[in-house]
Amino acid sequence: MHPILVRIPLPSWKFFGELSSIPIHSYGVMLGLSLVVGWYLTLGLAERDRLPKETLANCYVFTALCAVIMSRILYYVTNPGEFKSFWEIFALWRGGLVAYGGFLGGFIGSVIYLRRHKVPLWPWGDVAAPSLASGLLLTRLGCYLFGCDFGKPLPPGAPEWLKKIGTFPHWPEGTLPHGSGSPAWVQHVQHHLVDFDSTASLPVHPTQIYEALVGAFLLALVFWVRKNLRFRGQVFLIFTFAYGVLRFLLEMIRDDLERGEFGPHIAEHFLIAGGLLLFAIAYVVCLAPSVTDPTMRRMTQVLAFVPSIVAYLVLKPPSFADQALVQLSTSQWVAILTVLPAAAAYAIYFKAAEAHPESALAIDLEAFYRMHPEAAVEAKPEESEPVSEKVLPPKADEPLEGEATKKEDPKKEEVAPQAESAPSAPTTMSTAGESKTTASADKEPA
């Protein structure tokens, strides 16, 4: 784990005071990398879908700013005690961003910007979804390098390789200006799970790696959906549904206190199983009808209830034991409140796509081009120049090119010599990439 990738040394000038180097934080680097990768993914797909590239480039910048701001605000709301001054809110290199806050902020920012510029929302959501998945992959690697967002302690029988990557160290003093160890080590010391002299935390679930793998899976999923697109918005809605379900499951093994919890205290086997049951019903009713293979559709509908049943059986305490009362985390509540509307929207748009498949895939940019006529001129494809034809002299028994071969009424037809009664050879006329072969009509004998 490397919370600081590199330190840039500074000259020993009085201007810099006691500052001898500039630390480059690993989380900040991965956050910046995710924005760059998302930029190229989003604009490349926008150009492929013939969306206004320049407008969406500006939309991406506005959306990214809204995402970072909202993710920081949500972290502040759930962890106000961590900030000793107002200016610490801007210390993004120290971590402290909530992924769901970024998604919600980006969505709100997109709606505001796209409505102002008359660009439809769903096509933008489809081209932006891959950048959300890649951003999840990269930023969670940054979380792992920093040590935040860790999981619960691993059981004794866990594989040694998993224990190794799930052990976070006690940093040397001065590694960071705040704290003296990784977040997992600090929390375990505070809860008296390890001594202060311990060199590392207990082995925990590396949930940062788990969620990075979720991001890689979602990236592959959204590209697969793009190849089988039925309606605009399908990629974004499937991403929202899948990420919500997987994030809900990951939160079950998260242990960092910064994630925040609220809501009623309910027995764990009822609360967790109930949330998974809602997801299963949403899939069976709203998403499963889009599976074309009947056997696969029925199989996935049955499998959708398996997580809920397993969670109930595993978390249910023995009859003589006390029930563990828990609350849902902030991200679990957000998952429920986003998955269910996404599933309902998916069902509505899928039914509309079945009735009108062509219009479901159409992108209406008429209002945008009325507002931005210069973009309409740029988007108009250039007319291809006609292909120059190579004119050959006609043969003796062929009519000149351009002569019509009309079949006239026999009574008005001029008498032709017997030698010319044979049908003329076919004439080939090529026009800008098309070739047509026209045979002259046989002349009847006089």
C-alpha positions as CSV (number, residue, x, y, z in Angstrom):
1,M,0.0,0.0,0.0
2,H,1.4,3.4,-1.0
3,P,-0.6,6.4,0.0
4,I,2.0,8.6,-1.6
5,L,3.4,7.5,-5.0
6,V,6.3,10.0,-5.1
7,R,7.6,13.1,-3.5
8,I,8.8,16.0,-5.7
9,P,11.8,17.6,-3.9
10,L,11.9,21.4,-3.6
11,P,14.9,23.7,-3.4
12,S,15.8,24.8,0.1
13,W,14.6,28.4,-0.4
14,K,13.1,30.5,2.4
15,F,10.0,31.0,0.1
16,F,9.0,27.4,0.7
17,G,9.5,27.5,4.5
18,E,9.6,24.1,6.0
19,L,8.2,22.4,2.9
20,S,10.9,20.2,1.5
21,S,8.8,18.3,-1.1
22,I,5.4,18.0,-2.7
23,P,3.7,14.7,-2.1
24,I,1.8,13.1,-5.1
25,H,-1.0,11.2,-3.5
26,S,-2.0,7.9,-5.0
27,Y,-5.7,8.5,-4.7
28,G,-5.5,11.8,-6.4
29,V,-3.5,10.3,-9.3
30,M,-6.1,7.5,-9.8
31,L,-8.9,10.0,-9.6
32,G,-7.3,12.1,-12.3
33,L,-6.5,9.1,-14.4
34,S,-10.2,8.0,-14.2
35,L,-11.3,11.4,-15.5
36,V,-8.9,11.2,-18.4
37,V,-9.9,7.7,-19.4
38,G,-13.6,8.6,-19.0
39,W,-13.1,11.6,-21.3
40,Y,-11.7,9.5,-24.2
41,L,-14.3,6.7,-23.7
42,T,-17.3,9.1,-23.6
43,L,-16.3,11.3,-26.5
44,G,-15.2,8.4,-28.6
45,L,-18.6,6.6,-28.2
46,A,-20.4,10.0,-28.6
47,E,-18.7,10.4,-32.0
48,R,-19.6,6.9,-33.0
49,D,-23.3,7.5,-32.1
50,R,-23.2,10.8,-34.1
51,L,-23.9,13.0,-31.1
52,P,-22.6,16.6,-31.0
53,K,-19.1,16.0,-29.8
54,E,-18.2,19.5,-28.8
55,T,-21.3,20.0,-26.7
56,L,-20.8,16.6,-25.0
57,A,-17.2,17.5,-24.3
58,N,-18.4,20.5,-22.3
59,C,-21.1,18.4,-20.7
60,Y,-18.5,15.9,-19.6
61,V,-16.5,18.7,-17.8
62,F,-19.6,20.1,-16.1
63,T,-20.7,16.6,-15.1
64,A,-17.3,15.6,-13.7
65,L,-17.2,18.8,-11.6
66,C,-20.8,18.1,-10.3
67,A,-19.8,14.5,-9.5
68,V,-16.7,15.4,-7.5
69,I,-18.6,18.2,-5.6
70,M,-21.6,15.9,-4.8
71,S,-19.4,13.0,-3.7
72,R,-17.5,15.3,-1.3
73,I,-20.7,16.8,0.0
74,L,-22.2,13.3,0.7
75,Y,-19.0,12.3,2.5
76,Y,-19.1,15.5,4.6
77,V,-22.8,14.8,5.5
78,T,-22.0,11.3,6.7
79,N,-18.7,12.2,8.4
80,P,-18.8,15.8,9.7
81,G,-16.5,15.1,12.6
82,E,-13.5,14.4,10.3
83,F,-13.3,18.0,9.2
84,K,-11.6,20.4,11.6
85,S,-11.9,23.4,9.3
86,F,-13.8,24.5,6.2
87,W,-10.7,24.3,4.0
88,E,-10.2,20.6,4.7
89,I,-13.3,20.0,2.5
90,F,-11.1,20.7,-0.5
91,A,-8.3,18.2,0.4
92,L,-9.5,15.7,-2.1
93,W,-6.0,14.0,-2.3
94,R,-6.7,12.6,1.2
95,G,-9.7,10.6,-0.1
96,G,-13.1,11.0,1.2
97,L,-15.4,10.8,-1.8
98,V,-18.5,8.7,-1.9
99,A,-19.0,6.9,-5.2
100,Y,-22.8,7.1,-5.1
101,G,-22.5,10.8,-4.4
102,G,-20.5,11.1,-7.6
103,F,-23.0,9.2,-9.6
104,L,-25.9,11.2,-8.3
105,G,-24.1,14.5,-8.8
106,G,-23.1,13.6,-12.3
107,F,-26.6,12.6,-13.2
108,I,-28.0,15.9,-11.8
109,G,-25.3,17.9,-13.6
110,S,-26.0,16.1,-16.9
111,V,-29.8,16.7,-16.7
112,I,-29.2,20.4,-16.1
113,Y,-26.6,20.9,-18.9
114,L,-28.4,18.7,-21.5
115,R,-31.8,20.3,-21.0
116,R,-30.2,23.7,-21.4
117,H,-28.6,22.6,-24.7
118,K,-31.6,20.5,-26.0
119,V,-29.7,17.2,-26.1
120,P,-31.7,14.1,-25.1
121,L,-30.6,12.5,-21.8
122,W,-30.6,8.8,-22.6
123,P,-28.2,8.7,-25.5
124,W,-25.7,10.7,-23.3
125,G,-26.3,8.2,-20.5
126,D,-25.5,5.3,-22.8
127,V,-22.1,6.8,-23.9
128,A,-21.3,7.9,-20.3
129,A,-21.9,4.6,-18.6
130,P,-18.6,3.0,-19.7
131,S,-16.7,5.9,-18.1
132,L,-18.6,5.3,-14.9
133,A,-17.5,1.7,-14.8
134,S,-13.9,2.6,-15.7
135,G,-13.9,5.3,-13.1
136,L,-15.1,2.8,-10.5
137,L,-12.3,0.5,-11.4
138,L,-9.5,3.1,-11.2
139,T,-10.7,5.1,-8.2
140,R,-11.1,1.9,-6.1
141,L,-7.5,1.0,-6.9
142,G,-6.7,4.4,-5.5
143,C,-8.7,3.6,-2.4
144,Y,-6.7,0.4,-2.0
145,L,-3.4,2.3,-2.3
146,F,-4.5,4.8,0.3
147,G,-6.1,2.1,2.6
148,C,-9.6,3.5,2.9
149,D,-12.9,1.7,2.4
150,F,-11.7,-1.6,3.9
151,G,-13.7,-4.6,4.9
152,K,-14.4,-6.7,7.9
153,P,-11.8,-9.0,9.4
154,L,-11.2,-12.2,7.4
155,P,-12.0,-15.5,9.0
156,P,-9.1,-17.6,10.2
157,G,-9.5,-20.1,7.4
158,A,-9.1,-17.5,4.6
159,P,-6.4,-18.1,2.0
160,E,-3.0,-16.7,2.9
161,W,-2.8,-14.6,-0.3
162,L,-6.1,-12.9,0.6
163,K,-4.8,-12.2,4.1
164,K,-1.7,-10.7,2.6
165,I,-3.4,-8.2,0.3
166,G,-6.0,-7.5,3.1
167,T,-3.4,-6.5,5.7
168,F,-2.8,-2.7,6.0
169,P,0.4,-1.3,7.7
170,H,1.2,1.1,10.5
171,W,2.7,3.9,8.5
172,P,6.0,5.4,9.5
173,E,5.5,8.7,11.4
174,G,5.4,11.6,9.0
175,T,4.1,9.7,6.1
176,L,1.0,11.9,6.1
177,P,0.4,15.1,8.1
178,H,-2.7,13.5,9.7
179,G,-2.8,10.1,11.4
180,S,-0.1,7.7,12.1
181,G,-1.3,4.7,10.2
182,S,-3.6,3.3,7.6
183,P,-7.3,3.7,8.2
184,A,-7.7,0.0,9.0
185,W,-4.9,0.0,11.5
186,V,-6.2,3.2,13.2
187,Q,-9.7,1.7,13.6
188,H,-8.4,-1.6,14.9
189,V,-6.2,0.2,17.5
190,Q,-9.2,2.4,18.5
191,H,-11.4,-0.7,19.0
192,H,-8.6,-2.5,20.8
193,L,-8.3,-5.3,18.2
194,V,-4.5,-4.7,17.9
195,D,-2.0,-2.9,20.0
196,F,-0.5,0.4,19.2
197,D,2.9,-1.2,18.7
198,S,1.5,-3.6,16.1
199,T,3.0,-3.1,12.6
200,A,-0.2,-3.9,10.7
201,S,-3.9,-4.2,11.0
202,L,-5.8,-7.5,11.2
203,P,-6.3,-9.1,7.8
204,V,-9.5,-7.7,6.4
205,H,-11.6,-8.1,3.2
206,P,-9.9,-6.0,0.6
207,T,-13.3,-4.6,-0.5
208,Q,-11.5,-1.9,-2.6
209,I,-10.2,-4.7,-4.8
210,Y,-13.6,-6.4,-4.9
211,E,-15.2,-3.2,-6.1
212,A,-12.5,-2.6,-8.6
213,L,-13.4,-6.0,-10.0
214,V,-17.0,-5.0,-10.0
215,G,-16.0,-2.0,-12.1
216,A,-14.2,-4.2,-14.6
217,F,-17.2,-6.5,-14.8
218,L,-19.6,-3.6,-15.4
219,L,-17.3,-2.2,-18.1
220,A,-17.5,-5.5,-20.0
221,L,-21.3,-5.7,-19.3
222,V,-22.1,-2.2,-20.7
223,F,-20.1,-2.8,-23.9
224,W,-21.9,-6.1,-24.4
225,V,-25.3,-4.4,-24.0
226,R,-24.2,-1.7,-26.5
227,K,-23.8,-4.5,-29.1
228,N,-27.4,-5.7,-28.4
229,L,-29.1,-2.3,-27.9
230,R,-32.9,-2.3,-28.0
231,F,-33.6,1.3,-26.9
232,R,-31.8,4.4,-25.9
233,G,-31.0,4.4,-22.2
234,Q,-30.7,0.7,-22.0
235,V,-27.0,0.8,-21.2
236,F,-27.3,3.3,-18.5
237,L,-30.3,1.7,-16.8
238,I,-28.6,-1.8,-16.8
239,F,-25.5,-0.2,-15.3
240,T,-27.6,1.5,-12.6
241,F,-29.4,-1.7,-11.8
242,A,-26.3,-4.0,-11.7
243,Y,-24.1,-1.6,-9.7
244,G,-26.9,-1.0,-7.2
245,V,-27.3,-4.8,-6.5
246,L,-23.5,-5.5,-6.4
247,R,-22.8,-2.4,-4.2
248,F,-25.6,-3.5,-1.8
249,L,-23.8,-6.9,-1.4
250,L,-20.4,-5.4,-1.0
251,E,-21.6,-3.1,1.8
252,M,-22.4,-6.3,3.8
253,I,-18.7,-6.9,4.3
254,R,-17.5,-3.2,4.5
255,D,-16.3,-2.2,8.0
256,D,-15.0,1.4,7.7
257,L,-17.0,3.8,9.8
258,E,-16.9,6.6,7.2
259,R,-19.6,4.9,5.1
260,G,-22.3,6.0,7.5
261,E,-25.4,4.2,8.7
262,F,-29.0,5.4,9.3
263,G,-32.5,4.2,9.4
264,P,-34.4,1.8,11.6
265,H,-32.6,-1.0,13.5
266,I,-34.0,-4.3,12.2
267,A,-32.8,-7.9,12.6
268,E,-30.0,-8.4,10.1
269,H,-31.4,-11.5,8.5
270,F,-34.7,-9.7,7.8
271,L,-33.2,-6.4,6.6
272,I,-30.5,-7.7,4.3
273,A,-32.7,-10.5,2.9
274,G,-35.6,-8.0,2.4
275,G,-33.4,-5.7,0.4
276,L,-32.2,-8.5,-1.9
277,L,-35.8,-9.7,-2.2
278,L,-36.8,-6.3,-3.6
279,F,-34.0,-6.5,-6.2
280,A,-35.2,-10.0,-7.2
281,I,-38.8,-8.9,-7.7
282,A,-37.6,-5.9,-9.7
283,Y,-35.5,-8.1,-12.0
284,V,-38.3,-10.7,-12.5
285,V,-41.0,-8.2,-13.3
286,C,-39.0,-5.5,-15.1
287,L,-35.8,-6.8,-16.6
288,A,-36.4,-10.5,-17.2
289,P,-39.0,-10.0,-20.0
290,S,-36.2,-8.6,-22.2
291,V,-34.3,-12.0,-22.2
292,T,-35.3,-13.5,-25.5
293,D,-34.5,-17.2,-24.7
294,P,-37.4,-18.6,-22.7
295,T,-35.3,-21.2,-20.9
296,M,-32.7,-18.6,-19.9
297,R,-35.4,-16.2,-18.8
298,R,-37.0,-18.7,-16.5
299,M,-33.6,-19.8,-15.1
300,T,-32.5,-16.2,-14.3
301,Q,-35.9,-15.5,-12.7
302,V,-35.4,-18.4,-10.3
303,L,-31.8,-17.6,-9.6
304,A,-32.7,-14.0,-8.8
305,F,-34.2,-15.2,-5.5
306,V,-31.2,-17.2,-4.4
307,P,-29.2,-14.4,-2.8
308,S,-32.2,-13.4,-0.7
309,I,-32.8,-17.0,0.5
310,V,-29.1,-17.5,1.2
311,A,-28.7,-14.3,3.1
312,Y,-31.7,-15.2,5.3
313,L,-30.4,-18.6,6.1
314,V,-26.8,-17.5,6.8
315,L,-27.6,-14.4,8.8
316,K,-30.5,-16.0,10.8
317,P,-29.3,-16.5,14.4
318,P,-29.9,-19.7,16.3
319,S,-33.2,-19.8,18.2
320,F,-31.4,-19.3,21.6
321,A,-29.2,-16.4,20.4
322,D,-30.0,-12.7,20.4
323,Q,-30.8,-11.1,17.1
324,A,-28.3,-8.7,15.7
325,L,-30.1,-5.4,15.0
326,V,-28.4,-3.4,12.2
327,Q,-29.0,-0.4,10.0
328,L,-28.5,-0.1,6.3
329,S,-25.5,2.0,5.2
330,T,-25.9,5.2,3.2
331,S,-24.9,3.4,0.0
332,Q,-27.3,0.6,0.6
333,W,-30.2,3.1,0.9
334,V,-29.1,4.8,-2.2
335,A,-28.8,1.5,-4.0
336,I,-32.5,0.7,-3.2
337,L,-33.7,4.1,-4.2
338,T,-31.9,4.0,-7.6
339,V,-32.3,0.3,-8.5
340,L,-36.1,0.2,-8.3
341,P,-36.8,3.4,-10.4
342,A,-34.2,2.2,-12.9
343,A,-35.9,-1.2,-13.2
344,A,-39.3,0.5,-13.7
345,A,-38.0,2.8,-16.4
346,Y,-36.3,-0.2,-18.1
347,A,-39.7,-2.0,-18.3
348,I,-41.5,1.0,-19.7
349,Y,-38.9,1.7,-22.4
350,F,-38.5,-1.9,-23.3
351,K,-42.3,-2.3,-24.0
352,A,-42.2,0.9,-26.1
353,A,-39.2,-0.6,-28.0
354,E,-41.2,-3.7,-28.8
355,A,-44.0,-1.7,-30.3
356,H,-41.8,0.8,-32.1
357,P,-38.3,-0.7,-32.5
358,E,-37.0,2.0,-35.0
359,S,-38.1,5.0,-33.0
360,A,-36.7,3.5,-29.8
361,L,-33.2,3.7,-31.2
362,A,-33.6,7.0,-32.9
363,I,-31.8,10.1,-31.5
364,D,-33.9,13.3,-31.8
365,L,-31.5,16.2,-32.2
366,E,-33.8,18.5,-34.1
367,A,-34.3,20.9,-31.1
368,F,-30.5,21.0,-30.6
369,Y,-29.8,21.8,-34.2
370,R,-32.4,24.6,-34.2
371,M,-30.6,26.0,-31.2
372,H,-27.1,25.4,-32.7
373,P,-27.4,25.8,-36.5
374,E,-23.6,25.8,-36.9
375,A,-23.5,22.3,-35.4
376,A,-26.0,21.2,-38.1
377,V,-23.7,22.3,-40.8
378,E,-20.7,20.5,-39.3
379,A,-22.7,17.4,-38.8
380,K,-24.0,17.2,-42.4
381,P,-22.1,14.5,-44.2
382,E,-20.2,15.7,-47.3
383,E,-21.6,14.7,-50.6
384,S,-19.4,12.3,-52.4
385,E,-18.2,13.4,-55.8
386,P,-19.5,11.3,-58.7
387,V,-17.1,8.7,-60.0
388,S,-15.7,9.7,-63.4
389,E,-16.7,7.2,-66.1
390,K,-14.4,5.9,-68.7
391,V,-16.2,6.3,-72.0
392,L,-15.5,3.6,-74.6
393,P,-16.4,3.9,-78.3
394,P,-19.5,1.8,-79.1
395,K,-19.2,-1.3,-81.2
396,A,-20.6,-1.5,-84.7
397,D,-23.8,-3.4,-83.6
398,E,-24.4,-1.4,-80.4
399,P,-26.5,1.8,-80.1
400,L,-24.8,4.9,-78.9
401,E,-24.8,5.4,-75.1
402,G,-27.7,7.5,-74.0
403,E,-30.1,6.4,-76.7
404,A,-33.4,5.3,-75.3
405,T,-34.5,1.7,-76.1
406,K,-38.2,2.2,-76.2
407,K,-40.5,-0.5,-77.5
408,E,-43.0,1.3,-79.8
409,D,-46.3,0.2,-81.0
410,P,-45.9,-2.4,-83.9
411,K,-48.3,-0.5,-86.2
412,K,-46.2,2.7,-85.9
413,E,-42.8,1.0,-86.0
414,E,-40.7,1.7,-89.0
415,V,-39.8,-1.1,-91.3
416,A,-36.3,-2.3,-90.5
417,P,-34.1,-4.4,-92.7
418,Q,-33.9,-8.1,-92.1
419,A,-30.3,-7.8,-91.1
420,E,-31.1,-5.5,-88.2
421,S,-33.8,-7.7,-86.7
422,A,-31.4,-9.4,-84.3
423,P,-31.4,-8.0,-80.7
424,S,-28.7,-5.5,-79.9
425,A,-26.0,-6.2,-77.3
426,P,-26.6,-5.1,-73.7
427,T,-25.4,-1.7,-72.8
428,T,-23.8,-1.1,-69.3
429,M,-24.4,2.3,-67.7
430,S,-22.6,3.1,-64.4
431,T,-23.6,6.0,-62.3
432,A,-21.7,6.9,-59.1
433,G,-21.1,3.5,-57.8
434,E,-24.2,1.8,-59.3
435,S,-24.2,-0.4,-62.5
436,K,-27.3,-1.1,-64.5
437,T,-27.5,-3.4,-67.5
438,T,-30.2,-2.6,-70.1
439,A,-30.9,-4.8,-73.0
440,S,-32.5,-3.2,-76.1
441,A,-35.9,-4.7,-77.0
442,D,-36.1,-7.2,-79.9
443,K,-37.4,-5.7,-83.0
444,E,-40.2,-7.5,-84.7
445,P,-39.9,-8.5,-88.3
446,A,-41.7,-6.4,-90.8
